């Protein structure tokens, strides 16, 4: 094995000298290009020992080895890793995957690396993320919780900075970024009412239980009905087991087989709405001729469905940018400051599924 060790003693504190030595150790252009890419990142090359071995054969291998060595060195020198964790319920739900992309882009712009953890919406896994997995491999956590309880936030270790996304189990205890779920659902319902729809079913809605996103969006729907002088019919609130395509298809099939079916579906995420569109197509229902369908989240697939999907679009870039900024501010500022609740923007995008 041809291995080259390059240490601080050989280079002093000049990371450009480290770059030159490491680049010379490689015999192939791909590895040399990797070193060029790392040259200007002080978190990776600032006076730390580097291991460069062409036996690994790939730029990724070299990057992983370099990373492993430098994480430990940075922890000793600064007490920080330069890494943050993003913990989300499900990466196969497109909203979270798209949000993760924006978080990683913002973190990279700020010189940080993101570790992604999938919690499955399970409280034990969310608690592990909330407490930094009882390790010191990250400087802070951005967490999108589904199952946390108010007491979980009240008893967390305040030394680990945390920013919550979406759900907020308890107000006033932890920094939080989200949209106005009540207002967003109210606006989506008002759009359907303006089109003359009067029997609007809420797929994924809830009228009982804790005040989560489903309850908040159902509240917005109820506000719009009340403002239009229409009664609230609890039978038009259709709960689902999960917020996946198949759950939307099942809910749409069930509600459309009722004696008095709805004339519109307000689905509380785009996966539900796209599943509903498929079920309606298979049942011979025409959208938007027979009924309208509206979703939430503006995932990429919503722009390519047939018909294209009307949806509530949260500003994912703003959510990501604000979450990363709040977290880094907490990491950098040792002084205790009141928690912040940032409301990101949103708007209704009208497409073919509701007459657009």
N, C-alpha and C positions, 0 to 999 in steps of 0.2 A: 504493500500500500504506500503510495507516494503522498506523504502528509507534510504540510508546512505549518508550523506554529509561528505566529507573529504577535509579539507582546509589546506592552507599553515601553519596556526597557529599550526596545529596538527603534521605537518611533517617537518617543516623547509623547506630548499631548496633541500632536498634529494629526488629525484624522485623515487629512489629504495624503500624508505620508503613508498612513495605514492603507489607504486606498491603493496607492501606487504599488506597495509591496504585495498586497493580496491579488491585485490584478495580474502582476507578473507571475504569480504562482500558478495561474491557470493557463492551460495550453489551448483551450477552445474558445471561440468567440462568444458562445452563449453564456458561459460562466463569467467571462470578462464583462459582458453587458450587465449581468446581475450586480457585479461589484460597482459598476458605474452608477447603477440605479440606487445603490445604498450609500454612495459616497457622501451625499449632502444631508444625510439623516444623522444628527448627532446622537440621538437615542440609541442608534445601532453601532456607531463606529467611534465614539468619543473615548479613545484611550483604553479600550477594553481588549482583553485577549480574544483573538479570533482563531478559529480552526478552519482551514481550507483544505479539502481533500478531493482530488479528482476521482477517487474510487466511488463516490456517491453517484456521480454521473449526471446529475440534473441540477439546474439552478434552485429548484425547490428544496432539494436536500441540503444544499449549502445554506440556504436561507433559514431553514429550520434549526440547523446546528448553530448558526450565528445567533439566532434568536434565543435559544436555550442558554447559551453562555452569557449573553448580554442582559437578560432579565435578572439573573442573580446579581450581576455586577451593578446594575442600576439600582436594585433594591438596597444594596449595601451603601452605595454612594449617596442616594437621595431619599431613601425610604419610600420610593414610589416605583411603580412598574411601567408607567406609560400606557397601561392597558385598562380598558373599562369593559364591563359586561353589559350586554343587552339581553334581557330575559323576556321572552314572549311565549304565549300559550302554544301556538302551532305555526310552524314554518310552511306547512302546506296550505294554510289560509293565505291567499295572495296579499291581503292587506298587510299582514305582518312581514312577509317577505319584501314587499315594496318599501315598507317603512324601514326595515333593516338596511336596505340599500342606501337610503338617505342618511341614516345614522352613521353608517360606515364612511360615507363620503364626507360628511361633516367632521367626523372624528379624524379622518385622514388629513383633512385640511388643517386641523388643529394639532397635528403631530401625534395622534393617539391611535392605538390599535384596539379593535373591538373583538371581544370574545362573545359568541352567540350561544345562548342556552335556551333550550326548549323545555318549558315547564309542564306542558300538557294541561295547564289550568288546574293542576293538583296543588293543594295547599302546602304539602310537605316540600315539594319542589320549589314553590314560590318562597317559602320560608328560608330554604337553603340559599337562594339567590339574595334574599333580603339581608341575610347575615354574611354575605360574601363567601359562602361555602366553607366558612370557618378556616379560611386560608388568607394569605396575603398576596395572592397572585393578581389582584386587580385593585385599582384605586377607587372605584366607585361603581354603582350599578344603576342602569336604567331598566325599570321593571314595569311590564304591563300585566297587572294581576287580575285574576278572575275569582280566586278563592280566599284571599287574605281577609282576616277579620280586623276590626278596629283595634283590638288589643294587641295584634301582631305588630302594628306600627308603633303603638304606645310603648312597647317593651323592647324595640330594636336597639342595637348598638349604634349610638349616634356618631361614633367615630368613623363609620363607613358612610360616605355620602350616597344618597339614594334619590332618584327622581322617578316618580310614578307617571305612567302613561295611561290614558283612558279611564279605567275604573279607579275610583278613589274611596277606599273603605272608610276613611275617617278624614274629616276636613281639618285643616290647620296644623297638621303635624309633620308633613313631608312635602317637599316641592312636587308640583304636579303640572302636567301639560295635557290638555285635551281640547275637544271642541264643545260648543254649546249643543249638547245632544237634544235638549228640549226644543230649542229654537230651530235646529236643523230638521227635526221630524215635523215640527209645526209647519215649516216652509214647504216641505215635500207634500204634506197633506193639503195645504192650501193650493198648491199647484193642481192636485187631483180634483179638488173641489171646484176650482176655476174651470176645469174641463167638463163639469157637470156630473162628476162621479159622486154618488151618495152612499153606496154600501162599500166602504173601503175596509178590507181586512188587513190586519197587521200581522205579518208572518214573522214569528220570533218574538212577539210582544209578551209583556207580562204586566199584570195588575196587582200582584202580591209578591211578597218576598222582599229581599233587601233592595236598596235603591241603586241597582246597577244600571248599565247602559240600556238594557232592554226596558227597564221600568221608566227611565228618563225619556227614552224615545216614545214610549207609549203615552207618557204624560203630554208630550208635545203634540201627538196625534189627537189626544182628547181635548187639548186647548183649542186646536183648529176647529174641531167639530163644534165645540161650545160657542166659539166666536161666530160660526155660521148658523147657529140656532138649531143644530142637529143633535139628536140624542146619542149617547154613547151606548153601544151594544156590545156587552162583554163577549158574546158569542163570536164576534168578529176579530177577537184577539186570539191568534192561533199560536200556541207555544210549540217549541221544537226541542228535540233532544240535544242537537248540536247545530252549529251554523255552517253546515256543509251543503254541497250541491244536492245530495240525495235527500236531505231533510227539507229543502225547499220544494223538491219535486213531490215528496210525500204530502207535505202540507197543502200544496196547491191542488193536488188530486183530491184530497179529503174535503177541502172547503168548497171546491167547485161541484162536488157531488151532492151538496146539500140542496134541499128543496128551494131555498132562496139564496143562490150563490152571490158572491160579491161582484161588483163591477170594476173593482180595482184591487191590486195587491200592493201594499207598502211593506217591502221586505227589509228587514233590519240589517242585512249586509248583502253584498252583490252575489256571493255564493248562493244564498237562498234564492235570490231573484233569478239567477241564471238557471238553477235547477227548476224553478217554477216555470220559466219560459219553455224548457224542454218538455215538461209534463203537459203544459197547455197545448203545445204543438202536437204532441202525440194524441191528445184528446180531441183534436180538431178545432180547438179554440183559436181565434184570430186575435193577435195583439198588434195594434191597439183597437181594432174594430170592435171586438166583443168586450174587452176589458183592458185596462192599463196596468202596467207593472213598473214599479220604481224600486230601486235598491239603495244601498249605502256603501260608500268607500271609493268609488271610481277606480276599481282595479282595471288593469289593462284589458282583460278579457271583455269588460263591459262595452268597450269600443268596437268589438269585432263580432258580437253576438248578432243573431238575426231574429228579431229586429235588434238594433243597437239599444242599449239599456239606459234609460233615464236614471240618474243616481245622484246622491248627495256626495260631493267631493270635499273631503277634509284636506286642508293644506298640509300634506305630508312633509314637504320640505321645511315648512315653518315649525311643525311639531318636532322634527329631528333636530333642526338647528337650535331651537330653544332648549330642548332636553339636554343636548350636549353642552350648551353654554351654561345652563344652570348647574349641571354636574361638575364641570371644570371649575366654575366659580366656587363651589363648595369644597372641591379638592384643594384649591389654591388659597382659600381664605379660612384660616383657623378660627376666626371669630364667629360666634354664634349669631345668626341673623334669622328673622322671622321667615317661615316657609312662604313660598310663592306659588300662586295658582295662575297659570298662564292659559288663557283661552285663545286657541288658534282659530284661524279663519276657516270658513266653509262656504260652498255655494251649491245650488241645485243646477245640474247640467241636464237640460231637456234634450232627449234623443227620441228615436223612433217609437220606443215602447210606450210612450205617452203622448204621441202625436207630434213629436219634434221632427 
